[in-house]
Amino acid sequence: MTGGKVIGGVDEAGRGCLLGSLVVAGVSASPSGVRRLKELGVRDSKKLSPRKRESLYPEIFKAAEKVCWASIPPAEIDAVVFRGERLRKLNYLEAVYFARVVDQLEVGSVIVDASDVFPERFARDVSGNLRSRCKVKATHKADRDFTVVSAASIVAKVERDRQVALLKREHGDFGSGYPSDPATVSFFAEWLKTGAPLPRFVRKSWRSWSRYRASIQRRPEAKGA
């Protein structure tokens, strides 16, 4: 291990998507490792092209002490959203998985990108699910402000993009998978018109499905015109 205090960073990718797993990733690095990540151009994954993220991915492994990730499958996301228990919805599920990743990093302190509107609550939820002793700092825009979290955001995004690519290979091009994408809307509107059950890789608890169904019913061809 290189000299200096090792710190961890954790972020997720795919929270707002209609399909596929939500991926939580963690990266730990020493001060020299963080400097190397900065030199490589590591920053918030949303500010980087897919090609740049892919090129940085193996370099992050070289500069970091540890890299790990975990996937939350659609069925598990649906279970907590449908159940709808107060304070036990998606934010809490993410906190559980953030804690699992933090435990794998084996660091004394970690910075996490807060999913909750109240970062302090998210930090408490992560800490409450830890098996190890670790100081958790949660903040909004951590992927923008802390290089080690930026690196985690890249790992999470690359891993999720690879999973989505496999789904497209099997099911066809459904666009980005986000509700605002016209290609995604068109793909699943056509799927729903067939009357077939939603595929296992979608998050059935998302409200977008009811909007899609309503839009199909409003179409003239759906009314037999």
C-alpha positions in Angstrom: 0.0 0.0 0.0 1.2 3.5 -0.8 1.8 6.0 2.1 -0.8 8.2 3.6 -4.4 7.9 4.8 -6.6 5.8 2.4 -10.1 7.2 1.9 -13.1 5.7 0.2 -15.7 7.1 -2.1 -19.1 5.6 -3.1 -21.6 6.5 -5.8 -24.4 4.9 -7.8 -25.6 4.8 -11.4 -29.0 4.1 -12.9 -31.3 5.3 -10.2 -33.8 7.0 -12.4 -33.8 4.4 -15.2 -36.9 2.3 -16.1 -34.9 -0.9 -16.4 -31.8 -2.9 -15.4 -30.0 -2.9 -12.1 -29.0 0.1 -10.0 -25.2 -0.2 -9.6 -23.4 1.0 -6.5 -19.6 1.3 -6.7 -16.8 2.1 -4.4 -13.2 3.2 -4.8 -10.5 3.7 -2.2 -7.2 5.5 -2.7 -4.3 6.9 -0.9 -3.3 10.6 -1.3 -0.9 9.7 -4.1 -3.6 7.6 -5.7 -6.0 10.5 -5.6 -3.4 12.8 -7.2 -3.0 10.2 -9.9 -6.7 10.0 -10.5 -6.8 13.8 -10.9 -3.9 13.6 -13.4 -5.8 11.1 -15.4 -8.8 13.4 -15.7 -11.1 11.6 -13.4 -14.3 13.6 -12.7 -18.0 13.2 -12.5 -19.0 10.5 -14.9 -21.9 12.6 -16.2 -19.3 15.0 -17.6 -17.5 12.3 -19.5 -18.3 10.6 -22.8 -18.8 6.8 -22.8 -15.5 6.3 -24.6 -13.7 8.4 -22.0 -15.3 6.5 -19.1 -14.2 3.2 -20.6 -10.6 4.4 -21.1 -10.5 5.6 -17.5 -12.0 2.4 -16.1 -8.8 0.3 -16.1 -6.7 3.3 -15.0 -8.8 3.7 -11.9 -8.0 0.1 -10.9 -4.3 0.9 -11.3 -4.4 4.1 -9.2 -6.8 2.8 -6.5 -6.3 0.7 -3.5 -9.6 -1.1 -3.9 -12.5 -1.1 -6.4 -15.8 -2.9 -5.8 -19.4 -2.7 -6.8 -22.8 -4.3 -6.2 -25.9 -4.4 -8.3 -29.5 -4.0 -7.0 -31.8 -6.0 -9.4 -35.1 -4.6 -10.6 -37.1 -7.2 -8.5 -35.5 -6.0 -5.3 -36.1 -2.3 -6.2 -39.8 -3.1 -7.0 -40.2 -4.9 -3.7 -39.3 -1.9 -1.6 -41.1 0.7 -3.8 -44.3 -1.4 -3.9 -44.2 -2.0 -0.2 -43.9 1.7 0.4 -43.0 1.6 4.1 -42.1 5.0 5.4 -38.3 5.5 5.5 -37.8 2.1 3.9 -38.1 2.9 0.3 -35.4 3.3 -2.4 -33.2 5.7 -0.5 -32.9 3.2 2.4 -32.3 0.3 0.0 -29.4 2.3 -1.5 -28.0 3.0 1.9 -28.0 -0.8 2.6 -26.0 -1.4 -0.6 -23.7 1.6 0.0 -22.9 0.0 3.4 -22.0 -3.3 1.7 -19.7 -1.6 -0.6 -18.1 0.5 2.1 -17.4 -2.7 4.1 -15.6 -4.2 1.1 -13.4 -1.1 0.9 -12.0 -1.6 4.4 -11.3 2.1 5.0 -11.6 4.3 8.1 -13.5 7.0 6.4 -15.6 7.3 3.3 -17.4 10.0 1.3 -20.7 9.0 -0.3 -22.9 10.8 -2.8 -26.2 11.3 -0.9 -29.3 9.9 -2.5 -31.5 11.4 0.3 -32.5 15.1 0.3 -31.1 15.1 3.8 -27.4 14.0 3.6 -27.1 13.5 7.3 -30.0 11.0 7.3 -28.4 9.1 4.5 -25.1 9.0 6.3 -26.9 7.6 9.4 -28.6 4.9 7.3 -25.3 3.9 5.7 -23.5 3.8 9.1 -26.4 1.8 10.6 -25.9 -1.0 8.1 -22.1 -1.2 8.3 -20.4 -4.3 9.7 -17.1 -2.4 10.0 -16.1 0.8 11.8 -16.0 3.6 9.3 -16.7 7.3 9.4 -19.3 8.2 6.8 -19.7 11.6 5.2 -22.6 12.0 2.9 -23.0 15.1 0.7 -24.8 16.1 -2.5 -22.6 16.5 -5.6 -19.9 14.4 -4.0 -19.2 13.0 -7.5 -18.4 16.5 -8.6 -16.5 17.7 -5.6 -14.4 14.7 -4.5 -12.1 12.8 -6.9 -12.4 9.4 -5.2 -16.2 9.7 -5.5 -15.9 10.7 -9.1 -13.9 7.6 -9.7 -16.6 5.5 -8.1 -19.2 7.2 -10.3 -17.2 6.2 -13.4 -17.0 2.5 -12.2 -20.7 2.4 -11.4 -21.6 3.9 -14.8 -19.3 1.7 -16.8 -20.6 -1.5 -15.1 -24.2 -0.5 -15.6 -23.6 0.5 -19.2 -22.2 -2.9 -19.8 -25.2 -4.6 -18.3 -27.6 -2.5 -20.4 -25.6 -3.3 -23.5 -26.2 -7.0 -22.8 -29.9 -6.4 -22.4 -30.1 -4.6 -25.7 -28.3 -7.4 -27.4 -31.0 -9.8 -26.2 -34.1 -7.6 -26.5 -33.3 -4.9 -29.1 -32.5 -1.2 -28.8 -34.7 0.5 -26.2 -32.7 3.7 -26.1 -31.3 5.0 -22.9 -33.9 3.4 -20.7 -34.9 6.7 -19.1 -38.5 7.9 -19.1 -37.7 11.1 -21.0 -36.1 9.3 -23.9 -38.5 9.1 -27.0 -36.8 5.9 -28.1 -37.5 4.3 -24.8 -41.1 5.5 -24.7 -41.7 4.1 -28.3 -40.0 0.8 -27.5 -42.1 0.1 -24.4 -45.3 1.6 -25.8 -45.1 -1.0 -28.6 -44.3 -3.7 -26.0 -47.4 -2.8 -23.9 -49.6 -2.8 -27.0 -49.0 -6.5 -27.5 -50.5 -7.2 -24.1 -47.4 -9.2 -23.1 -46.2 -9.0 -19.4 -43.4 -6.5 -18.8 -40.0 -8.2 -19.1 -38.1 -9.1 -15.9 -35.4 -6.6 -16.6 -37.8 -3.6 -16.1 -38.7 -1.9 -12.8 -42.4 -2.4 -12.7 -42.9 -0.1 -9.7 -42.0 3.0 -11.7 -45.0 5.3 -12.3 -43.9 5.8 -15.9 -45.7 2.5 -16.9 -49.1 3.9 -16.0 -48.4 7.0 -18.2 -47.3 4.7 -21.1 -50.5 2.7 -20.8 -52.5 5.9 -20.8 -50.8 7.2 -23.9 -51.5 3.9 -25.7 -55.2 4.1 -24.8 -55.4 7.7 -26.2 -54.0 6.6 -29.6 -56.6 6.3 -32.4 -55.5 2.9 -33.4 -55.9 1.7 -29.8 -59.6 2.7 -30.0 -60.1 0.8 -33.3 -60.3 4.0 -35.4 
